[in-house]
Amino acid sequence: MLGEEWWVWHNTEDTTQGDFKRIESIYTGTYFGEERIFKEIYKYYRVIIDSEYIDILDSREILASGLGVVLKYINDSWVRPPEYLVSAIINGDTLGIIVGIEDPLFEEPNHDFRLSQNYPNPFNPVTIISYEVTNESIVQLKIYDILGREVAELVNETKLPGTYLVNFDANDLSSGVYIYRIVASRNERILFTNTKQMTLIK
């Protein structure tokens, strides 16, 4: 069912936080010559930032009926294994065949705004965060610790359309997982918001 959610892992101290998955879209298409139902599933990590629940996108995957996971979204691109087992041998009888995947099956969806994964990640102590703006807007880019406390503000100004790189120096911070969040707005209307995780290792 579209929008269905289920928990994968709970924070043992606060069961309102942790990892969960949600079905974001359902559609039909042809795969291996057969009509199948596809479900795009997002995995999130839920934390509290400024007394507000924030769902941080961790990963994405596409399931095809009868096959299971056929694509995963890793490091800003769709990744698929070299082959899928769509056969079985039962009592000596072979059902189906093993099929290799040669051509791309899906193209990366287009987004007006984009927040990329920082590079390098993990990092020590400097990393680069890239984001893309397609409409003039006020952009805020902030860093939070895993408890949702703000530790740095990297951007808070009007930006014209374009791609921007921001250096983040975590020399004064301790090792751990941090969250960076972007909010783009215009005329008090939020145009885009996204959050990602990064790991500082000293």
N, C-alpha and C positions, 0 to 999 in steps of 0.2 A: 504494500500500500504506500502511495506517495506520502512522504513526510514521516513515515514510521521511524522510530528511534529505538535503540537498545544500547544498554551500557556494556562496555567491554571490560572496564576496570574502574573501581571506585577508590578515591583517596580514603585511606583507612580512618583518618581523623575527621574528614568532612565528606559525607557521602553525596553531597551535592556537586562535588568536583571530581574530575577524572576523565577517562576516555569513553566516548560513545560514537556510534555510527548512525547515520541518517540516510534514508533513500531520498535523493534530491531530484531524480527524474526517472521516468519509465517510458520506453518507446519500443517500437518494433523495427526489425530490419532483417536483411538476409545475411546469413553467416554460414559458411561451408555449404552453400546451396540450399539452405533451409531457412524458413521464416522463424525468427526467434524473438523472444522478449528480452530486452536489455534493461538493466537497472544500474544507474550511476549512483554509487554509494560513497559518501564522504565520511571520513573519520575525523572527529574533533577532540580537542582537549579543552574541557571547561574549567575556567578559573574565575576568580572574583577580582575585578579591577575597579577601583573607585566605587565600591559597594554595588557594582553592576556585574552580572554574569556575562563573561565574554567567551565565545566559542572559537578556539583557535584551530584553523584547518591544519590537520596533520598529514592526511593522505587521501587519495581518491582512487577508486577502482571501478571497473565496469564488469558486471556479471551478465553472462548470456545463459538463457534457459537451456538446461541439459548439459552445459559445459562448465559452469562456475566462473571464476575470475578469468577474463581474457585479456584485460589491459590494466596496468597500474600507472598512476601519474606520479613520477619521481623526478625531482630536480627540474621542474618546469617543462617536462616532456612526457609523452605517453611511452611506456615501456612494455614490451611483450616478450615472453620467452620464445626461444627458437622453434618450439613445436608444442602442440597440445595433444594429449592422448584422448582421442574420441573413439576408442575401441576397447574391447575387453575379450579375453579368452576364457570361456566358461566350459568346463568339461571337454577341452580340446577344440571347441568351436570358436573361431574368430569372428567377432561382431564388429563391423566398422573397420576403419583404417587409421593409421597415424598420419596426420597431415602436417606439413611444414608451412610456415607462414612467411611469405616473401614480400608482399606488398603492404604498405600501410593501410590499416582498416579505418582509422579515424584520424581526423586532423584536430590539432589543438584548438579548442574554442577561442574565439576572439573576445578580448575584453578591452573596454575603453581605457580603464586605468589598470595599472599593474604594480604589484609589489613583489619583487623577486627575493629569492632566498639569499641571505648574506653570503659573501665569499671572502676569505675562506670560512668554513664552518666544519668542525670546531675552529676556534681562533685564539690567539694570544699575542698581544692584547688588542690588536687593531684588526678591524674587519670593514668591509665595504657593503653598504646597503644601496641597492638600485631601485628606483621607482619611476613609473611613467605616468605623465599627466597629459590628457588629451583635450581638456578644457581649462581655461583660466580659472583658478580656484585657490582658496586658502588651504594650504597643506600643513598638517601637523604630523610630525613623526616623533614618537616618544618610545623610550625604553622602560620596561618594568621588570622587576624581579618575579620569581615564580609565585610569590605571595600577592602580587598585584600592586606593589608599591612602586611609584615612579622613581627611577634612578637617573634619568637623563632626558632632556628635550633636544633633539637634533635639528628639527625644522619647525618653524611656526611663522609662515609668511605666504604672501601671494605668489603663485608660480604660474608661468605661462606654459602652454603645451610644449612638451619635450621630455627627454629622458634625463634623469638626474642621478648622480652618484654622491653618496654621503659617507665620509669616514667616521667610524665610531671607535674611539679609544677607551677601552675598559681597564686602563692601567690601575684605576683606583677601586675597582670592584674585585670581589673574590670569585673564585671558580664556581661555576654552576650554570643552570639553564636560565636564560633571559627571554623576554618576550618583547618584540617590537611591533608597534601598531601605527598604522597610517590612517588619517582621516582627512578627506578632501571635501570641502564644502564651498557653497556660493549662495549668497543671499540667505544665509542661515538655513540652508538646505543641504543635507549630506549627500554628496554625489557618489562617494566611494569610501569604504572602510575595509581594512583587512589586517590580520595579525599573523605573525610567524614566530617560530622559536629559533633560538641560536644558543650555542654552547661555548662558554668560556672555560678554557683549560689552561691553568698556569703551572 
